[in-house]
Amino acid sequence: MVLRLHYNLEKLSMGLVGAIILAASVGGIVEIAPLFTIDETVEIPADLRVLTPLELAGREIYMREGCYACHSQMVRSLADEIDRYGPYSLASESAYDHPMLWGSKRTGPDLARVGGKYSDPWQVAHLIDPRAVVPASIMPAYPWLMRPLDTAGLPGALATLARLGLPYDAAMIAGAKADALAQSRPDGPGIQGFQDRHGDRPALRAFDGDPGRLTEMDALVAYLQSLGTQTAAASALLEEARHEP
Amino acid sequence: MHPSLTNAERQIGLGLAVGLALLGLAMAAMARDGAMAVHGAIALALGLGLVFRLGGALYDAAPAGPDRAARYDDAPTRFGITMTLAWAMIGMGAGIWVAALLYWPEGTPPWPATSFGRLRPVHTTGIIFGFGGNALIATSFWVLQRTARARLADAISPWVVLIGYNLFCTWAVTGYLMGSTQSKEYAEAEWYADLWLVVVWVIYFALYLRTLARRAEPHIYVANWYYMAFILVVAMLHIVNNIALPVSLAGAKSYTVWAGVQDAMIQWWYGHNAVAFFLTAGFLGMLYYFLPVRSGRPIWSYRLSILSFWGIVFFYIWVGSHHLHYTALPYWVQTLGMTFSVMLLVPSWASAGNAIATLNGAWGRVRDDATLRFMFVAAVFYGLSTFEGSFLAIRPVNSLSHYTDWTVGHVHSGTLGWVAMIIFGAIYTIVPQLAGREAMAWPKAVEWHFWLAVLGTLVYVIAMWNAGITQGLMWRTYDANGALSYSFLQSVQAMAPYYLLRTIGGLMFLTGAAICALNCRATLRAATARDLRNDRPLAAQPAE
C-alpha cells in the first residue's frame, strides 16, 4: 500500500515538494528550537563582560585572516584537553559571540584559554614571524598587522551588536573610537573615560609595544589576551567539580 | 549564449543585463570602498559585458527558430560544464597551494590576500559551490529535460541561474581575498551575496517546477526527486544559517543574529546538511541518471531507491550535532546526532548498493569504459565515506578524530572519491553528446585521468588517515607520571610527511582534472552536426 501511495506521489510535483519539506524539517525543529529556551540552555554568569571596542576590532581581524580555520576555541570535556588547555568551555562563555568561533580543526592549538598565557611581546613577535619564536611552527607570518587600525567602523559595529542584544550602552557606542585608542595607551588621557564605560577588568596596555601608534596588532593581541578571561565561571565550575566527593 | 535565444528573448536579456549593471553601479556608489564596492564594480562589468554581447547580436539571425521546441535546450548545460571545469582549476589549485603551505610555511608571500587563512575558504567555496554547484546545475538541466521528455520551460531562466550563480561564487571568493567574510564555515559569503543567491535559487526552483509541469512522462523519475531535495533543502539551510544584521546597507560587514551555542548548532545543522543536500542528494540524482544510461542497465531496485531517498531526506537533517561532541552543546542533542548518524548508514548503503547492483550484467563495460568506471568508483567511495562518516559520529571515536586531519581525510574521500568522480563520469557522458560525437576527442586521456584521480585520492586519503590518528593519539597520550607525553608542537612536527604526501595526492588529482578540461575543449572543438533522432522531447510543445 505504501508503494502504491508512493507510485501516485511520483506523479505530483507539488506533492513531492511538500513531502520533502516536511521530512527535512523535523530534525532541525526538534534539535534547534529547544536551544532557544535560553534560560535552561545558557546561564549567563554575573561576571561575563563584553569585549571592549579594541578587542572587538581584534576579533574582526581574527575572522578576516581566517584564524578559525586552524584554531578552535572550544575545550572539550575530556581529561587530556583540560590538562592541556584548561577548564572545558561553557556555553555561556560564547553567549555574546556573533558568530561563535568554536572552530572545527586544530592545525594549531586551541585558543579558548590563551589569554594571559603568553606575554604581549611574545604574541607580537610570534604573529610577525612565528618561526622566530617557535622554529618548528607552520603558522603563516602576518607582518602587515603593524599597519594602523581603522576604527571608523567601531561605533556602527557596537550599535549593531547592541541591537542583537549585547549589553553595549549608548555611552560605549559613542565612545567606541576613543576607547579603542585609550586601551592601548596606558598613560594617555582617555583612561578615566574608558574605565567609566568598561570597568577596570580589561587590560590597559600598549599591546604592540608602542603607545604612540594604534595598530591592527594592538587589536589582535588585545583580543587574544582577552580569550578565556571574560568570565571566571568555567574555572569556578571545574574547581567545584574537583572538590565534590 | 545568444544563439539559443530568439530576438525577443535577446531584448529581455538585454534589459536584465542593464538591470545588473545598474545594481552593480548602485552597490559601488553606495559603498565607495571596501569589498562591496569591488563587488559592485564586478557586477557592473559583467552587466556591461552582457549588454555588449546581447546588444551586438540583437538583430542577428536567430537559428533557434520556431522548431526549437522539438529540441532540448543544451546550451546552458554546455556553459555550466565549462564553468565547472574552470572552477575545478581554481578550487583545486587553491587547495594544493594551501596544502603546500602547511608543509612549507615560509612560502607564504607577504601579502594579506595570499595568506593561508584567506585562501582556505577560496578552496572550499571554489570546490563546493564553484565546481560542485555548477556541475549540479548543468547536469540537472540535462537530466530534467530528458527524464521529463520536455524542453526547459523558458530559454532565459537557465542563463539567469547560471550567470547569477557564478556571480555569487565570484563575489564570495574575491571577498575572502579582501578579508570580507562571515567566518561561518562553508557560508562565508557576506549578506548581499547571500540575498543574491536566494533570488537565483528561487528562479532555479521555479524553472524546475515549470519544466516538470510540461513533462510528457506521468512519473517523475527518481533523479529529479534528489535534485528537488537538493534545491529545496539547500534553500532552507542557506536562509536560516545566513540571517544577519548588516552594520550598514552601504558596507559588506554584518553580524549573524545567532550567537554562541545556538549559532554552533545552526552552523553545523547547515554545515553537515550542505554535505547531505549539496554534496550528496544532488549527486545521487546525477548517479541515478548517468549510471543506468551509461551502463545500459535499469536501476536494480525501485523499492530500494524509494527507501534510500526518504531515509536520506529524513535522517540527514538530524546529524549535524555530531560535529559538537563533548562541547558545550546539550548532551541530548549530541546523542540524537550520533544516533541518527548511525541509522543513516542504512539509506546510504541502500543507495550505494543499488548503484553497484545496477552494474550487474555490465561488468564488462566497467572494465572497458573508463567513464563508467568513474561512476563505479564514485559509488564505492560513496559507500566507504558514508560508513566512515557514521563511524566518526560515534561519540568515543569522535573524541579521538575530532579537530584532527582524519576529518579532512574523511571529507576528501567523499569529495574526491565520490563527488568529483561522479561529476567526471557525467561530464564524459555529456560532452561527446554536446559535440555530436560517439566519444571524447582523446579516449586514452580518459584512462589517464581515471588512474590519476583514483591514485591521487588514495594517496591523499591514506596520508590524512595516518595524520589524523597520529595527532589524536599524541594529544591524549599520558606518561607513567600522569603528565601529557607530547607537546602540541610535537604533534605538528609529526605531520610533515603526511602534509607532503597529501599535497602530492592533490597534485595528481588536479593533473587529471586538467587533462579532463583540455579533453573537453578538444572534443567540443571537434563537434559534428548532431543526430537528434533519439534525443529529443517526446511531444513538440508550442513555443513559449
Interface residues (C-beta under 8 A of the other chain):
Chain A: L3 H6 Y7 E10 K11 S13 M14 L16 V17 I20 I21 A23 A24 S25 V26 G27 G28 V30 E31 I32 L35 F36 T41 V42 E60 M63 R64 E65 G66 C67 Y68 A69 C70 S72 M74 R76 S77 L78 D80 E81 D83 R84 Y88 S89 L90 A91 S92 E93 S94 A95 Y96 D97 H98 P99 M100 L101 W102 G103 S104 K105 R106 T107 G108 P109 D110 P130 R131 V134 A136 S137 I138 M139 P140 A141 Y142 P143 W144 G153 G156 A157 A159 T160 L161 R163 L164 G165
Chain B: L101 L102 Y103 P105 E106 T108 P110 W111 P112 S115 F116 G117 R118 R120 P121 Y176 G179 S180 T181 Q182 S183 K184 E185 L209 L212 A213 P218 H219 I220 W225 M228 A229 L232 V233 M236 V240 L245 P246 V247 S248 G251 K253 S254 Y255 T256 V257 W258 A259 G260 V261 Q262 D263 A264 M265 I266 Q267 W269 F277 R303 I306 W310 V313 F314 F315 Y316 I317 W318 V319 G320 S321 H323 L324 H325 Y326 T327 A328 L329 P330 V333 L336 G337 F340 S399 H402 Y403 T404 T407 V408 Q471 W475 R476 Y478 A483 L484 F488 L489 V492 Q493 M495
